[in-house]
Amino acid sequence: MNIEDMVMLPKIITDSENLENEFKELFGSDEAKKAKKVVYFFRSLHPVARFKGESDILYIGKTEQSMKTRYFRYAKHLSNKANGSFYKYVIENYGGLRVGYIFSDDPKSLEREAFDSYRATYMENPPKSKVG
């Protein structure tokens, strides 16, 4: 996996008080519609301390569908309760939230590679990823 191959969605979420609309704008973009068969990364603008070192990667996921299909309908879920608190904290303390992705013919394998690389570097999973 080459991190330089990552394409970033153009929207950076910086308004922690209007998260649902911010997520809808992010995942409603033309770029999010085109991002199919990808491994994606939720990222902060500034790095977060990890067990070993620091990283701006908060979450690693995969989808065969477009990013819009995968996440647009969950904008409210991403902005409420524990998720909303997490992303609000990221925005207010680490500068904002952005999403990048890498196209792949086999997103499942590339996601596994991304997790393996992350764990080898930081000795733990990304903070929002429950399993790898």
ZAPAFI-530059 format. One record per residue (C-alpha): residue in one letter; x, y negated, z negated. Coordinates in steps of 0.2 Angstrom, whole numbers, plus 5000, padded with zeros to 4 digits. Each point is the difference from the previous one (the first is absolute). Layout:
AXYZ;...
END
This chain:
M500050005000;N500749835005;I499349864989;E500549885014;D498650085011;M498749934988;V498749885007;M499249884988;L498249955001;P500049815002;K499049954985;I500849984983;I498850004985;T500549864988;D498249954993;S499750114985;E498349924997;N499350055016;L500750185002;E498550085009;N500049875014;E501950015001;F499950195002;K498649985013;E501149875010;L501550114999;F499250165005;G498849925012;S501449945011;D500350055018;E501750074995;A499150114986;K498850075014;K501550055011;A501050084985;K499550195003;K501050154995;V501149914988;V500950014983;Y499649844991;F500849914986;F499249874988;R501449884996;S500349854988;L500949855006;H501350024986;P500750164994;V499350094985;A501250084987;R500050195001;F500850134989;K501649985011;G500149845010;E498649905007;S498850015015;D498649915008;I499150165005;L498550024989;Y499050145009;I500450125014;G498650085010;K499550075017;T498550005011;E499650075017;Q498649875002;S500349815002;M500549904985;K498449915002;T498950155000;R501050074985;Y499949844989;F498849875006;R498550084991;Y501050024984;A500449814998;K498849994985;H500850154992;L501849945002;S499549834992;N499050074985;K500450074983;A501750094998;N500549975019;G499549824999;S501049974984;F501550095008;Y500049905016;K499649844991;Y501550034989;V501150035015;I499549845009;E500249894985;N501750084994;Y500850065016;G499549875013;G498650095010;L499550165008;R500350065018;V499850165009;G501250085013;Y499950165010;I501050115011;F499250105015;S500250184999;D499550165010;D499950094984;P499549884986;K500050144987;S501850045003;L500649825000;E499049964984;R500950154992;E501749935006;A499649834994;F499650074982;D501550115000;S501149855005;Y499249884987;R500250134986;A501850045004;T500349814999;Y499049944985;M499750174991;E498149984999;N498549975011;P499449835005;P499049914986;K498350025009;S500350175007;K499450144989;V500850145009;G501250025014;
END
